Amino acid sequence: MNGTNPQSVWNGGYTLTLNSTEIRGSICNGFAGTIEYVDGLTIKVEMVAFTQMLCTSTPGIMEVEELFIEGLRHGMEITETDDELELRDIVTNTTFVYGRDS
């Protein structure tokens, strides 16, 4: 799982909402917190809270969630297109791709 192997969260029912000061969503567990824009394209979490459920319905989803949490702590660079939002961990290069709501 690195920049050459993006983790698609396009059709999995996973959510992400991002604005100038907050992030919220769900992968396995729900999360919400405050973020800071380090520069125009990179966010870093200031404070985030996650629910604590064990998720077994999708193999590997807990690992994906852990990588996402790690990325928020490291900082994530944002790239946006017409129909995708990509977040890339600036340390590990792990990439998460979200599709837009229709």
Contacts in CASP RR format, 6 or more apart in sequence:
PFRMAT RR
TARGET T0000
AUTHOR 0000-0000-0000
METHOD contacts of the structure
MODEL  1
MNGTNPQSVWNGGYTLTLNSTEIRGSICNGFAGTIEYVDGLTIKVEMVAF
TQMLCTSTPGIMEVEELFIEGLRHGMEITETDDELELRDIVTNTTFVYGR
DS
1 7 0 8 1.000
1 64 0 8 1.000
1 67 0 8 1.000
1 94 0 8 1.000
2 92 0 8 1.000
2 93 0 8 1.000
2 94 0 8 1.000
2 95 0 8 1.000
3 88 0 8 1.000
3 93 0 8 1.000
3 94 0 8 1.000
3 95 0 8 1.000
5 95 0 8 1.000
6 86 0 8 1.000
6 95 0 8 1.000
6 96 0 8 1.000
6 97 0 8 1.000
7 64 0 8 1.000
7 67 0 8 1.000
7 94 0 8 1.000
7 95 0 8 1.000
7 96 0 8 1.000
7 97 0 8 1.000
8 97 0 8 1.000
9 16 0 8 1.000
9 27 0 8 1.000
9 64 0 8 1.000
9 96 0 8 1.000
9 97 0 8 1.000
9 98 0 8 1.000
9 99 0 8 1.000
10 84 0 8 1.000
10 97 0 8 1.000
10 98 0 8 1.000
10 99 0 8 1.000
12 58 0 8 1.000
13 26 0 8 1.000
14 25 0 8 1.000
14 26 0 8 1.000
14 27 0 8 1.000
14 98 0 8 1.000
15 24 0 8 1.000
15 25 0 8 1.000
15 26 0 8 1.000
16 23 0 8 1.000
16 24 0 8 1.000
16 25 0 8 1.000
16 85 0 8 1.000
16 98 0 8 1.000
17 23 0 8 1.000
17 24 0 8 1.000
17 25 0 8 1.000
18 35 0 8 1.000
18 43 0 8 1.000
18 78 0 8 1.000
18 85 0 8 1.000
20 37 0 8 1.000
21 34 0 8 1.000
21 35 0 8 1.000
22 32 0 8 1.000
22 33 0 8 1.000
22 34 0 8 1.000
22 35 0 8 1.000
23 31 0 8 1.000
23 32 0 8 1.000
23 33 0 8 1.000
23 34 0 8 1.000
23 35 0 8 1.000
23 43 0 8 1.000
23 45 0 8 1.000
23 48 0 8 1.000
23 72 0 8 1.000
24 30 0 8 1.000
24 31 0 8 1.000
24 32 0 8 1.000
24 33 0 8 1.000
25 31 0 8 1.000
25 32 0 8 1.000
27 61 0 8 1.000
27 64 0 8 1.000
27 65 0 8 1.000
27 68 0 8 1.000
28 53 0 8 1.000
28 55 0 8 1.000
28 58 0 8 1.000
28 61 0 8 1.000
28 62 0 8 1.000
28 64 0 8 1.000
28 65 0 8 1.000
29 50 0 8 1.000
29 51 0 8 1.000
29 52 0 8 1.000
29 53 0 8 1.000
29 55 0 8 1.000
29 65 0 8 1.000
30 50 0 8 1.000
30 51 0 8 1.000
31 48 0 8 1.000
31 49 0 8 1.000
31 50 0 8 1.000
31 51 0 8 1.000
31 69 0 8 1.000
32 48 0 8 1.000
32 49 0 8 1.000
33 45 0 8 1.000
33 46 0 8 1.000
33 47 0 8 1.000
33 48 0 8 1.000
33 49 0 8 1.000
34 45 0 8 1.000
34 46 0 8 1.000
34 47 0 8 1.000
34 48 0 8 1.000
35 43 0 8 1.000
35 44 0 8 1.000
35 45 0 8 1.000
35 46 0 8 1.000
35 72 0 8 1.000
36 43 0 8 1.000
36 44 0 8 1.000
36 45 0 8 1.000
36 46 0 8 1.000
37 43 0 8 1.000
38 44 0 8 1.000
38 75 0 8 1.000
41 77 0 8 1.000
41 78 0 8 1.000
41 79 0 8 1.000
42 75 0 8 1.000
42 76 0 8 1.000
42 77 0 8 1.000
42 78 0 8 1.000
42 90 0 8 1.000
43 72 0 8 1.000
43 75 0 8 1.000
43 76 0 8 1.000
43 78 0 8 1.000
43 87 0 8 1.000
44 72 0 8 1.000
44 73 0 8 1.000
44 74 0 8 1.000
44 75 0 8 1.000
44 76 0 8 1.000
45 72 0 8 1.000
45 73 0 8 1.000
45 75 0 8 1.000
48 69 0 8 1.000
48 72 0 8 1.000
50 69 0 8 1.000
54 62 0 8 1.000
55 61 0 8 1.000
55 62 0 8 1.000
55 65 0 8 1.000
64 96 0 8 1.000
67 89 0 8 1.000
67 92 0 8 1.000
67 94 0 8 1.000
68 96 0 8 1.000
70 89 0 8 1.000
70 92 0 8 1.000
70 94 0 8 1.000
71 87 0 8 1.000
71 89 0 8 1.000
71 90 0 8 1.000
71 91 0 8 1.000
71 92 0 8 1.000
71 94 0 8 1.000
74 89 0 8 1.000
74 90 0 8 1.000
74 91 0 8 1.000
74 92 0 8 1.000
75 89 0 8 1.000
75 90 0 8 1.000
75 91 0 8 1.000
76 87 0 8 1.000
76 88 0 8 1.000
76 89 0 8 1.000
76 90 0 8 1.000
76 96 0 8 1.000
77 87 0 8 1.000
77 88 0 8 1.000
77 90 0 8 1.000
78 85 0 8 1.000
78 86 0 8 1.000
78 87 0 8 1.000
79 85 0 8 1.000
79 86 0 8 1.000
79 88 0 8 1.000
80 86 0 8 1.000
82 100 0 8 1.000
83 99 0 8 1.000
83 100 0 8 1.000
84 97 0 8 1.000
84 98 0 8 1.000
84 99 0 8 1.000
84 100 0 8 1.000
85 97 0 8 1.000
85 98 0 8 1.000
85 99 0 8 1.000
85 100 0 8 1.000
86 95 0 8 1.000
86 96 0 8 1.000
86 97 0 8 1.000
86 98 0 8 1.000
87 95 0 8 1.000
87 96 0 8 1.000
87 98 0 8 1.000
88 94 0 8 1.000
88 95 0 8 1.000
88 96 0 8 1.000
89 95 0 8 1.000
END
